Amino acid sequence: MLLFLFSEQMIYLCIMVLRIKEVARSRGITMRQIAKKLNTNYQTITHYNSGFRTPTLGKLKDIANILNCEIHELIETSEEYAHFYDNKTSQWLGIRKK
């Protein structure tokens, strides 16, 4: 995730790579199904996933609700952190240092 915050007079740039496809796959949901539930097109969802477009917080919450997950689970971590899951239940346990 790349985030630049400046004063009100300056430009705000946020490039956020998401894990929508990875989380959806683990739940047996396709990107097309997410797009349909959000009344948007498949390309928009793939652009969110790749960081080409950034969803609003509301849209991110909607995606998390569809996938029955926390918003944090959808956000890619830096190289020194990782998402951890329970090996038996596949339940998301959070983000931790590797």
C-alpha positions in Angstrom: 0.0 0.0 0.0 1.3 3.4 -0.9 -0.2 6.4 0.8 0.7 10.1 0.6 -1.2 12.6 2.7 -0.5 16.3 2.3 -2.1 19.5 3.5 -5.5 20.4 2.1 -4.0 22.3 -0.7 -2.0 19.4 -2.0 -2.8 16.2 -3.8 -3.8 13.0 -2.1 -2.6 9.8 -3.7 -3.5 6.4 -2.5 -2.6 3.1 -4.3 -4.0 0.2 -2.3 -3.5 -3.3 -3.5 -6.3 -5.5 -2.2 -6.7 -9.3 -1.7 -10.3 -9.5 -3.0 -9.6 -12.4 -5.4 -7.6 -14.4 -2.8 -10.2 -14.0 -0.1 -13.1 -14.7 -2.5 -11.4 -17.8 -3.8 -11.0 -19.1 -0.2 -14.7 -18.7 0.3 -15.8 -20.2 -3.0 -17.0 -16.8 -4.5 -16.0 -15.5 -7.8 -15.1 -11.9 -8.7 -18.0 -11.9 -11.1 -20.4 -12.8 -8.3 -19.0 -9.9 -6.2 -19.5 -7.5 -9.1 -23.1 -8.7 -9.6 -23.9 -8.3 -5.9 -22.5 -4.8 -6.0 -24.3 -3.9 -9.2 -21.0 -3.1 -10.9 -19.0 -4.7 -13.6 -16.3 -7.4 -13.3 -13.6 -5.0 -14.5 -14.2 -2.6 -11.6 -13.6 -5.3 -9.1 -10.5 -6.5 -10.8 -9.2 -2.9 -10.8 -9.9 -2.6 -7.1 -8.0 -5.9 -6.6 -4.9 -4.8 -8.6 -4.7 -1.2 -7.1 -5.6 0.4 -10.5 -8.7 1.9 -8.8 -9.3 2.5 -5.1 -12.8 1.7 -3.7 -14.5 4.0 -1.3 -14.6 2.9 2.3 -18.3 2.2 1.8 -17.6 0.0 -1.2 -14.8 -1.8 0.7 -17.2 -2.5 3.6 -19.7 -3.9 1.0 -17.1 -6.2 -0.4 -16.1 -7.4 3.1 -19.8 -8.1 3.9 -20.2 -10.1 0.7 -17.1 -12.1 1.6 -18.1 -12.3 5.3 -14.7 -11.0 6.4 -13.1 -8.0 8.1 -11.9 -5.1 5.9 -8.4 -5.7 7.2 -8.4 -9.1 5.6 -8.8 -7.5 2.2 -5.8 -5.2 2.5 -2.4 -6.5 1.3 0.4 -6.2 3.9 4.0 -5.1 3.6 6.7 -7.7 3.1 7.5 -8.1 6.8 3.9 -8.8 7.8 1.5 -11.6 6.7 -2.1 -12.6 7.1 -2.5 -15.6 9.3 -5.3 -18.2 9.2 -6.2 -21.1 11.5 -5.0 -24.3 9.7 -8.1 -26.3 10.7 -10.9 -23.8 10.3 -9.4 -21.4 7.7 -10.6 -18.6 10.0 -8.6 -15.4 9.6 -6.5 -14.7 12.7 -5.2 -11.3 11.8 -2.0 -9.6 10.5 1.2 -10.4 12.2 4.9 -9.9 11.8 6.5 -12.8 9.9 
